[in-house]
């Protein structure tokens, strides 16, 4: 065989030794190569009028069965591909090169005036003639051409009917083009669609693809019975429009190939279908074993009728360790049957498809794990904190890198304060996400100790060094106090936050940059700034403002301008909604700006008015609980909340009594009126109270039980100077 005719050898089957049975499904003998043609000789174009068919010993033309010009090109799109029916399929011209150019001959170019070369339009490439069309002058109508005998059967081939794949190179080129198309798929649907598009109509008139339900992943052992589900079918359209497309004017009558196939089938152990699938290799369905397996696969209750003869091939789809499905290739009665060599083609298609499906399932599992990891590392819902409203966004770097090291968080603190955190670990991989999760957990633990922001960053730096020498990250930690309308910010190498004032002015806050977390041996500095009511603080990662097309400071300036422009749309007295503001900020990203993942946290400062706050100091003495009840009653009367007097007096008395019993310094009592009534009692004892069930003989231990039953929420937080016990009641 001429080596220039072969472009790929994608088969993994060994050629059997001489004397093997050609009909053996384990591997048929390929036709013996013919002597190479003398240099300079031209191959006759198949089917031309006035030319003689090849004689014995000559090399017959290489023709794809049911092929069309350019069908083997890998760049052909997967969707909206015109696929002709079995009738009138154009035949690929002969020649040693793709496109019908003989080996060693110069390509022929069609004249621009529409004339023909050698009596064939398009420079020698035979084109199908539609019914009713005229034959160009100088060309021969193929409908009147004499029938060419089939080399294998000796029977004449009717004009317009497809011819078989006549030599090894035809099948090799078809398998090469089909495997390239299948390999282009990334997910399960693309791979299965690639198999169907590559097979129909070049190799078969219809195909049914069954896959295991559910598909096993990797080396995991499937549990339960083997169930196959019909994943996809494809067939040649029954009708074609006048332009060679596939939009029939009326719905055609269903053919026998369309009525085949059940949606779901269970492979029973020891059944005929189980034995065929266990054999792994494709088989003709006219064999007794395959004929007995078809009712189980296609549905015993359905009336199915396959064409007689070798017109169907059942090919098991085997992954790395087990059968994951099956493919049924069908040919209609008007088409020539399959041959023994077609079993090799079906085996190659099944093998490449099964391996691709196996890889797609593994990729899908990895993507699922990455998504779950990223989702669990980030807060599922932002907390509802007193005096502040929150909104957030997270965008991965790309679809292929769904995890990253960016995170954000909002942590409620004692005294109705809230800690706002945003950080960025270098890289966007599973390792970065794991380090981010550890740092985020550490930040939450440190925030629960109510440490100053600079101390939190210092401990995060120590934690990063314990994780490894190259664990670098940036972080910005801010604490907002709605009562004092102040915010304390500490920075560790992170981009500065932007504050959008109520009047529409956007300001980049001047905070010390600091060194990134993980450097070690550096101090962090905190600054305290005003946080007026109605202002919005925007914390973000560098993926929002830095890319290959712009530096970080240019991006920060663009962000500031975008915030100011958005605020102008709602007027100076109405700040923009938080969710819409986050969307507007992300809209500033243009093509090429998504080089890194993005974390965004927006905080709207509502604050708590001084008239809604009552604050007292109580000496740790026996009279403190009674004094606390009187002060709480007066505050509730001033706020018009007398309906809560009884419950508040009881709970305040219990909490204050427990505080003065062990405190050595004055006890603090604070009432906050927001959407709920919040009471906070602080002392200098670090031990936190625990809820327990008191025995019938105990004289105490029922205070927290009452708080737990009557309060909407309650809790206790340890401070650097002691603790705070708080509870909330719904306003009437």
C-alpha positions in Angstrom: 0.0 0.0 0.0 1.2 3.4 -0.9 2.5 5.1 2.3 1.4 8.5 1.1 -2.2 7.4 1.2 -2.2 6.8 5.0 -2.3 9.6 7.5 -3.0 7.8 10.7 -2.9 4.2 12.1 -5.1 4.6 15.2 -5.9 1.0 15.6 -4.6 -1.1 18.5 -5.4 -4.5 17.0 -2.6 -6.6 15.8 -2.8 -8.0 12.2 -3.6 -11.7 12.4 -1.2 -14.1 10.9 -1.7 -15.5 7.4 -4.4 -18.1 7.2 -6.7 -16.6 9.9 -10.4 -16.7 9.4 -11.5 -13.3 7.8 -14.9 -13.6 9.6 -13.4 -14.1 13.0 -14.6 -11.0 15.1 -11.4 -11.0 17.1 -9.5 -9.6 14.2 -10.0 -10.0 10.4 -7.3 -10.1 7.8 -6.9 -6.9 6.0 -6.6 -7.1 2.2 -3.0 -7.6 1.1 -1.3 -4.4 -0.1 -1.1 -4.0 -3.9 2.1 -3.1 -5.7 2.8 0.6 -5.9 1.7 2.3 -9.1 4.4 3.6 -11.4 5.4 7.2 -10.9 3.5 9.7 -12.9 0.5 7.4 -13.7 -2.9 8.9 -13.1 -5.7 7.1 -11.3 -9.0 6.9 -13.2 -11.9 8.8 -11.6 -14.5 6.4 -10.3 -17.9 6.5 -12.1 -16.9 8.7 -15.1 -18.5 7.9 -18.4 -16.2 6.6 -21.0 -13.6 5.2 -18.5 -13.0 1.6 -17.8 -13.1 0.1 -14.3 -9.9 -1.1 -12.7 -8.6 -4.3 -13.9 -7.2 -7.2 -11.9 -4.1 -6.2 -10.1 -4.7 -2.5 -10.3 -5.3 -0.5 -7.2 -9.0 0.3 -6.8 -10.1 3.8 -5.9 -10.1 4.8 -2.2 -13.7 5.6 -1.3 -15.2 6.3 2.0 -18.5 4.5 2.3 -21.3 7.1 2.6 -18.5 9.7 2.7 -18.9 13.3 1.5 -16.2 15.8 0.5 -14.2 16.9 3.5 -15.9 14.5 5.9 -12.6 13.3 7.3 -11.4 16.8 8.2 -11.2 17.3 11.9 -12.2 20.9 11.8 -15.7 20.2 10.7 -18.2 21.6 13.2 -20.3 19.2 15.4 -23.6 20.9 15.0 -25.8 21.9 12.1 -23.7 19.5 9.8 -25.5 18.7 6.6 -25.7 14.9 6.4 -27.2 13.4 3.3 -29.3 10.3 3.2 -28.3 7.0 1.8 -29.6 8.0 -1.6 -27.5 10.3 -3.8 -24.4 10.5 -1.5 -21.5 12.0 -3.4 -18.6 9.7 -3.9 -15.1 10.9 -3.0 -12.8 10.9 -6.0 -9.8 8.7 -6.3 -6.3 9.9 -5.8 -3.4 9.5 -3.5 -4.1 12.8 -1.6 -7.2 14.2 0.1 -9.4 16.0 -2.2 -8.9 13.7 -5.1 -5.4 14.8 -6.2 -3.3 11.8 -7.3 0.0 11.2 -5.6 2.7 13.1 -7.3 0.4 15.2 -9.4 -0.3 18.9 -9.1 -3.7 19.9 -7.7 -6.3 21.0 -10.2 -8.1 24.3 -9.7 -11.5 25.0 -11.1 -11.6 28.0 -13.5 -13.3 31.1 -12.2 -15.8 31.2 -15.1 -17.5 28.0 -13.8 -16.2 25.8 -16.5 -15.1 22.2 -15.8 -11.9 20.3 -15.8 -11.9 16.8 -17.4 -15.7 17.1 -17.7 -16.3 17.1 -13.9 -17.3 20.3 -12.0 -14.8 21.5 -9.5 -11.6 20.2 -11.1 -12.4 16.5 -11.4 -14.5 16.0 -8.2 -17.7 14.3 -9.0 -20.7 16.2 -7.6 -24.2 14.8 -7.0 -26.9 15.8 -9.5 -30.2 16.8 -7.9 -33.4 15.6 -9.6 -34.6 18.0 -12.2 -31.2 19.8 -12.6 -29.5 20.2 -16.0 -26.2 18.6 -16.8 -23.5 21.1 -17.7 -22.1 21.1 -21.2 -19.1 18.8 -21.5 -20.0 16.8 -18.4 -21.6 13.4 -18.3 -24.7 12.8 -16.2 -23.8 10.2 -13.6 -27.4 9.0 -13.6 -26.8 7.6 -17.1 -23.4 6.1 -16.2 -23.1 2.3 -16.5 -23.1 0.4 -13.3 -19.7 -0.5 -11.9 -19.2 -4.0 -10.5 -18.4 -4.5 -6.8 -14.9 -5.9 -6.4 -16.0 -8.2 -3.6 -19.4 -9.5 -4.6 -19.1 -9.1 -8.4 -22.6 -7.6 -8.5 -23.1 -4.3 -10.3 -23.5 -1.2 -8.1 -26.6 0.9 -8.9 -25.9 4.5 -9.9 -26.2 6.9 -7.0 -25.6 4.1 -4.4 -22.7 4.3 -2.0 -19.7 2.0 -2.6 -17.9 0.1 0.1 -14.6 1.0 1.7 -12.3 -0.7 -0.7 -8.9 -0.7 0.9 -7.2 -0.4 4.2 -6.4 3.3 3.9 -10.1 4.2 3.7 -10.8 2.6 7.0 -7.6 4.1 8.6 -8.5 7.6 7.4 -12.0 7.3 8.6 -10.9 6.0 12.0 -8.3 8.8 12.3 -10.9 11.4 11.5 -13.5 9.9 13.9 -11.1 9.5 16.8 -10.0 13.1 16.4 -13.6 14.3 16.5 -14.3 12.1 19.6 -11.1 13.4 21.3 -12.2 17.0 20.9 -15.0 16.5 23.5 -14.3 17.6 27.0 -17.5 16.5 28.8 -19.7 13.4 28.5 -22.3 14.9 26.1 -19.6 16.2 23.7 -17.9 12.9 23.5 -21.1 10.9 22.9 -22.2 13.5 20.3 -18.8 13.3 18.6 -19.2 9.5 18.3 -22.6 9.9 16.7 -21.6 12.7 14.3 -18.5 10.8 13.2 -20.4 7.6 12.6 -23.5 8.7 10.8 -23.7 8.6 7.8 -20.1 7.7 7.0 -20.1 4.3 8.8 -23.7 3.6 9.7 -27.2 4.9 9.0 -28.1 5.0 12.7 -26.4 4.6 16.1 -27.7 4.0 19.6 -25.4 4.7 22.5 -26.2 3.2 25.9 -24.3 4.2 29.0 -24.2 2.7 32.5 -26.5 4.4 35.0 -24.8 5.7 37.1 -21.4 5.8 35.5 -18.6 4.5 37.8 -15.8 7.0 38.7 -12.2 5.8 38.6 -11.6 2.6 40.6 -14.7 2.8 42.7 -16.8 -0.4 42.7 -20.3 0.0 41.3 -23.1 -1.1 43.7 -26.3 -2.6 42.5 -27.3 -4.2 39.2 -25.9 -3.1 35.8 -28.4 -0.7 34.3 -27.9 0.8 30.8 -29.7 4.0 29.8 -30.1 5.1 26.2 -27.9 8.2 26.2 -28.2 9.4 22.6 -29.3 8.3 19.2 -28.5 9.6 15.7 -29.7 8.6 12.3 -29.7 9.9 8.7 -32.7 12.2 8.2 -35.4 10.6 6.1 -35.8 13.6 3.8 -33.7 16.4 2.5 -34.6 19.8 1.3 -33.8 21.1 -2.2 -30.6 22.7 -0.9 -29.2 19.5 0.6 -30.1 20.4 4.1 -32.3 18.6 6.7 -35.4 20.6 7.2 -38.3 18.4 5.8 -41.5 20.2 5.0 -43.6 17.5 6.5 -42.8 14.9 9.2 -41.8 11.7 7.5 -43.1 8.3 8.4 -40.9 6.6 11.0 -38.6 4.0 9.5 -37.7 0.7 11.1 -34.4 2.2 12.4 -36.4 4.9 14.3 -38.5 2.5 16.2 -35.6 0.6 17.7 -34.4 1.2 21.3 -35.7 1.3 24.8 -34.9 4.1 27.3 -33.6 1.8 30.1 -32.6 -1.8 30.4 -31.2 -3.9 33.3 -28.5 -6.4 32.4 -29.3 -9.5 34.3 -26.4 -11.7 35.4 -25.9 -14.7 33.1 -28.2 -13.3 30.4 -27.3 -13.2 26.7 -26.6 -9.5 26.8 -24.3 -9.9 29.8 -22.3 -12.5 27.9 -22.0 -10.3 24.9 -20.8 -7.3 27.0 -18.4 -9.6 28.8 -16.8 -10.6 25.5 -15.8 -6.9 25.1 -15.3 -7.2 21.3 -17.9 -6.0 18.8 -20.1 -8.7 17.2 -22.5 -8.9 14.3 -26.1 -9.1 15.5 -26.9 -11.9 13.1 -25.0 -14.3 15.4 -27.2 -16.4 17.8 -25.7 -14.8 20.9 -26.2 -11.2 19.8 -29.6 -12.0 18.3 -30.7 -13.3 21.8 -29.2 -10.2 23.5 -31.0 -7.6 21.4 -34.5 -8.0 23.0 -32.9 -7.4 26.4 -31.1 -4.3 25.1 -33.9 -2.8 22.9 -36.8 -3.8 25.1 -38.7 -7.1 25.0 -42.1 -5.4 25.0 -41.2 -3.3 21.9 -41.7 -4.5 18.3 -38.3 -4.1 16.7 -37.1 -5.3 13.4 -33.5 -5.1 12.3 -32.5 -5.5 8.6 -31.4 -9.0 7.6 -27.8 -9.9 7.2 -24.8 -8.2 8.7 -26.4 -4.8 9.0 -26.0 -4.3 12.8 -22.9 -4.3 15.0 -23.1 -4.4 18.8 -20.0 -2.9 20.3 -19.4 -2.9 24.1 -17.9 0.3 25.5 -15.2 -0.7 28.0 -13.4 1.8 30.2 -10.3 1.1 32.1 -11.6 -1.7 34.2 -15.2 -2.4 33.4 -17.9 -2.2 30.7 -19.6 1.2 30.9 -22.0 0.9 28.0 -22.7 -0.3 24.5 -23.1 1.1 21.0 -25.3 -0.3 18.3 -24.4 0.5 14.7 -27.2 0.0 12.2 -27.4 0.0 8.4 -30.6 0.1 6.4 -31.7 -2.5 3.9 -30.8 -0.3 0.9 -27.2 -0.1 2.0 -24.5 -2.8 1.7 -24.0 -4.9 4.8 -21.1 -4.6 7.2 -17.9 -6.6 6.4 -15.6 -8.4 8.8 -13.1 -5.5 8.6 -15.8 -3.2 9.9 -15.6 -5.0 13.3 -12.1 -3.5 13.6 -13.6 0.0 12.9 -16.3 -0.5 15.4 -13.8 -1.7 18.0 -11.7 1.4 17.5 -14.7 3.7 17.8 -15.9 1.9 20.9 -12.4 2.0 22.6 -11.7 5.6 22.0 -15.3 6.6 23.0 -15.1 4.5 26.2 -11.7 6.0 27.2 -13.0 9.5 26.5 -16.1 8.9 28.6 -14.0 7.6 31.4 -11.8 10.7 31.4 -14.9 12.9 31.2 -16.4 11.3 34.2 -13.1 11.7 36.2 -12.9 15.4 35.1 -16.5 15.9 36.1 -15.7 14.5 39.6 -12.7 16.6 40.0 -14.7 19.7 39.0 -17.4 18.7 41.5 -14.8 18.3 44.3 -13.3 21.7 43.4 -16.7 23.4 43.5 -17.6 21.7 46.8 -14.3 22.7 48.3 -14.6 26.3 47.2 -18.2 26.5 48.4 -17.5 25.1 51.8 -14.4 27.4 52.3 -16.5 30.5 51.7 -19.4 31.6 54.0 -22.7 30.1 52.8 -24.7 33.1 54.1 -23.5 36.3 55.5 -24.6 37.0 59.1 -27.2 39.7 59.9 -25.3 42.1 62.1 -26.7 45.1 64.0 -26.2 48.4 62.2 -24.6 47.1 59.0 -25.9 45.4 55.8 -23.6 43.1 53.8 -23.4 41.8 50.2 -20.7 39.7 48.6 -19.5 38.2 45.3 -17.0 35.5 44.3 -15.8 34.7 40.7 -13.3 32.0 39.9 -10.3 32.7 37.7 -11.7 30.5 34.9 -13.8 27.5 34.2 -10.7 25.3 34.3 -9.6 26.8 37.6 -12.7 26.9 39.8 -10.9 27.0 43.1 -8.6 29.7 44.4 -7.1 31.4 47.4 -9.5 34.4 47.7 -11.9 34.6 50.6 -14.1 37.0 52.5 -15.9 36.8 55.8 -18.1 38.8 58.2 -17.8 37.8 61.9 -20.1 39.2 64.6 -18.2 40.5 67.6 -19.3 41.5 71.1 -20.8 44.9 71.5 -22.8 44.7 68.3 -19.5 45.1 66.3 -18.6 43.2 63.2 -15.3 42.1 61.7 -14.9 42.4 58.0 -12.2 40.2 56.4 -10.9 39.7 52.9 -7.8 37.8 51.9 -5.9 36.3 49.0 -3.6 33.3 49.0 -1.2 33.1 46.1 -2.4 30.9 43.3 -5.7 29.4 42.3 -5.5 25.7 42.9 -6.6 23.0 45.4 -3.5 23.8 47.5 -4.3 27.5 47.6 -7.9 26.7 48.6 -6.8 24.4 51.4 -4.4 27.1 52.8 -7.2 29.7 52.5 -9.5 27.5 54.5 -7.0 27.2 57.3 -6.3 30.9 57.4 -10.0 31.7 57.4 -10.6 29.3 60.3 -7.7 30.9 62.2 -9.1 34.4 61.5 -12.5 33.3 62.9 -11.0 31.9 66.0 -8.9 35.0 66.6 -11.9 37.2 66.0 -13.9 35.3 68.7 -11.2 36.3 71.2 -11.9 39.9 70.3 -8.3 40.7 69.6 -7.3 44.0 67.9 -7.0 43.9 64.1 -3.2 44.2 64.2 -2.9 41.3 66.6 -5.2 39.2 64.4 -2.8 39.7 61.4 0.2 39.0 63.6 -1.2 35.6 64.6 -2.2 34.9 61.0 1.4 35.5 59.9 2.6 33.0 62.5 0.0 30.4 61.3 1.1 30.9 57.7 4.7 30.3 58.6 3.7 27.1 60.4 2.0 25.9 57.2 5.1 26.3 55.1 7.9 28.6 54.0 6.2 29.6 50.8 2.6 30.1 52.1 2.1 33.8 51.2 -1.1 35.7 51.4 -2.5 39.2 51.7 -5.3 40.1 54.1 -7.3 43.1 55.2 -9.0 43.0 58.6 -11.5 45.7 59.7 -13.7 46.1 62.8 -16.8 48.3 62.6 -18.5 49.7 65.7 -22.1 50.9 64.9 -22.4 52.7 68.2 -19.3 54.9 67.8 -19.5 55.0 64.0 -15.9 54.2 63.8 -13.9 51.5 61.9 -10.5 50.1 62.8 -8.4 48.7 59.8 -5.2 46.7 59.6 -3.6 45.7 56.3 -1.2 43.0 55.3 -0.1 43.8 51.8 -3.7 44.0 50.5 -5.2 46.6 48.1 -6.7 49.5 50.1 -10.5 49.6 50.6 -12.7 52.2 49.0 -15.3 54.1 51.0 -18.4 55.4 49.1 -19.9 58.3 51.0 -23.6 59.1 51.0 -23.2 62.2 48.8 -21.6 60.1 46.0 -17.9 60.7 46.7 -15.7 57.6 46.5 -12.6 57.7 48.6 -9.6 55.3 48.7 -8.8 54.9 52.3 -5.2 55.6 53.3 -4.1 52.6 55.4 -0.6 51.3 55.9 0.1 48.7 53.3 2.1 46.3 55.6 3.9 43.1 54.6 2.1 40.1 53.3 1.2 37.3 55.6 3.9 34.6 55.8 6.9 36.9 55.6 7.5 36.8 59.3 9.3 39.2 61.6 7.2 42.3 60.7 4.7 44.5 62.7 1.3 45.4 61.5 -0.3 48.8 62.2 -4.0 49.6 62.6 -5.7 52.9 61.9 -9.1 54.2 63.2 -11.3 56.1 60.7 -14.8 57.6 60.6 -17.6 55.4 59.3 -20.5 57.7 58.8 -24.1 56.4 58.5 -25.1 55.7 54.9 -21.5 55.1 53.7 -20.5 51.9 51.9 -17.1 50.2 52.4 -15.9 48.0 49.6 -13.3 45.3 50.3 -11.9 43.3 47.3 -9.0 41.2 46.1 -6.5 42.2 43.5 -8.2 40.2 40.8 -10.7 43.0 40.5 -8.3 45.8 39.8 -5.2 44.1 38.4 -4.6 42.2 35.2 -2.2 41.9 32.3 -3.8 44.9 30.7 -3.6 47.3 33.7 -1.6 47.8 36.9 -3.2 47.7 40.3 -3.4 51.5 40.9 -5.0 52.1 37.5 -7.6 49.5 38.4 -8.2 51.1 41.8 -8.8 54.5 40.1 -11.2 52.9 37.7 -13.0 51.2 40.6 -13.3 54.5 42.4 -14.7 56.2 39.3 -17.2 53.4 38.7 -18.5 53.6 42.3 -18.9 57.4 42.0 -20.7 57.1 38.7 -23.1 54.5 40.1 -23.8 56.6 43.2 -24.8 59.5 40.9 -27.6 57.4 39.4 -29.5 57.2 42.7 -28.9 60.8 43.9 -27.0 62.2 46.8 -29.5 61.3 49.5 -30.1 57.6 48.5 -27.2 55.2 48.4 -27.3 52.6 45.6 -28.6 49.1 46.6 -25.8 46.8 47.7 -26.6 43.9 45.3 -26.9 46.2 42.3 -23.7 48.0 43.4 -21.8 44.7 43.5 -23.0 43.8 40.0 -22.0 47.3 38.7 -18.5 46.8 40.1 -18.1 43.4 38.4 -19.3 44.9 35.1 -16.1 47.0 35.0 -14.2 43.8 34.0 -13.5 43.7 30.4 -11.9 41.2 28.0 -8.5 40.0 29.4 -9.3 41.3 32.9 -10.0 37.8 34.4 -6.5 36.7 35.3 -7.3 35.9 38.9 -10.2 34.9 41.1 -12.2 37.8 42.6 -13.6 38.1 46.1 -15.8 41.2 46.9 -17.4 42.3 50.2 -19.6 45.4 50.5 -20.7 46.7 53.8 -23.4 49.5 54.2 -23.0 51.4 57.5 -26.4 52.1 59.0 -25.0 52.6 62.5 -27.0 52.9 65.7 -28.2 56.4 66.8 -27.1 57.6 70.2 -30.8 57.9 71.3 -31.2 54.1 70.7 -28.4 53.2 73.1 -28.4 53.1 77.0 -25.2 52.4 78.8 -24.5 52.0 82.6 -21.8 50.9 85.0 -22.9 48.8 88.1 -20.8 48.2 91.1 -20.4 44.4 92.0 -22.7 44.5 95.1 -25.9 42.8 96.2 -28.0 45.8 95.2 -26.8 45.7 91.5 -29.6 43.4 90.2 -32.3 45.7 91.6 -30.7 48.8 90.2 -30.3 47.1 86.8 -34.1 46.3 86.7 -35.0 49.9 87.4 -32.7 51.3 84.8 -34.0 48.9 82.2 -37.6 49.7 83.0 -36.9 53.5 82.5 -35.2 52.9 79.2 -38.1 50.8 77.9 -40.6 53.4 78.9 -38.6 56.1 77.1 -38.6 53.9 73.9 -42.3 53.0 74.2 -41.6 49.3 74.7 -43.4 48.7 78.0 -44.8 45.4 76.7 -41.3 43.9 77.1 -40.7 45.2 80.7 -41.5 42.0 82.5 -39.3 39.8 80.4 -36.4 42.2 80.3 -36.5 42.8 84.1 -36.4 39.0 84.7 -33.6 38.3 82.3 -31.5 41.3 83.2 -31.8 40.4 86.9 -30.6 36.8 86.3 -27.6 37.8 84.1 -26.5 40.7 86.3 -26.8 38.5 89.4 -24.5 35.9 87.9 -22.0 38.6 86.9 -21.7 40.4 90.2 -21.3 37.1 92.1 -17.8 36.6 90.6 -16.8 40.1 89.3 -14.2 42.2 91.0 -14.6 45.3 88.8 -17.7 47.3 87.8 -20.2 45.4 85.6 -21.4 47.1 82.4 -25.1 47.0 81.2 -26.1 48.2 77.7 -29.4 48.2 76.0 -29.6 48.7 72.2 -32.8 49.4 70.2 -32.6 48.3 66.6 -34.9 45.9 64.8 -34.6 43.9 68.0 -33.9 44.8 71.6 -30.4 43.7 72.6 -29.1 43.6 76.2 -25.3 43.1 76.9 -23.8 42.5 80.4 -20.0 42.6 80.7 -17.7 41.7 83.6 -14.0 40.9 84.1 -14.3 37.1 84.6 -13.1 35.2 81.5 -15.0 32.0 82.3 -18.0 31.6 80.1 -21.3 30.5 81.6 -22.7 27.1 80.5 -26.3 26.0 80.2 -27.1 23.1 82.4 -30.2 21.4 83.7 -30.6 22.1 87.4 -31.7 19.3 89.8 -34.8 19.7 91.9 -32.8 20.1 95.0 -30.5 22.9 93.6 -31.1 26.4 94.8 -29.5 28.0 91.7 -28.5 27.2 88.1 -31.8 28.2 86.5 -30.8 31.7 85.3 -29.4 30.7 81.9 -32.3 28.2 81.5 -34.8 31.1 81.7 -32.7 33.1 79.3 -32.6 30.3 76.8 -36.4 29.8 77.0 -37.5 33.5 76.9 -34.9 35.2 74.7 -34.9 35.1 70.9 -31.1 34.5 70.8 -28.4 34.6 73.4 -24.7 34.0 73.7 -21.5 34.6 75.6 -18.2 35.9 74.1 -14.8 36.0 75.8 -12.9 39.3 75.7 -9.3 40.2 76.4 -10.6 41.9 79.6 -13.3 39.4 80.6 -16.5 38.3 78.8 -19.9 39.6 77.6 -23.2 37.8 78.0 -26.0 39.1 75.7 -29.5 38.2 74.7 -32.1 39.6 72.2 -35.8 39.9 72.3 -38.2 40.6 69.5 -39.8 44.0 69.5 -43.6 43.9 70.0 
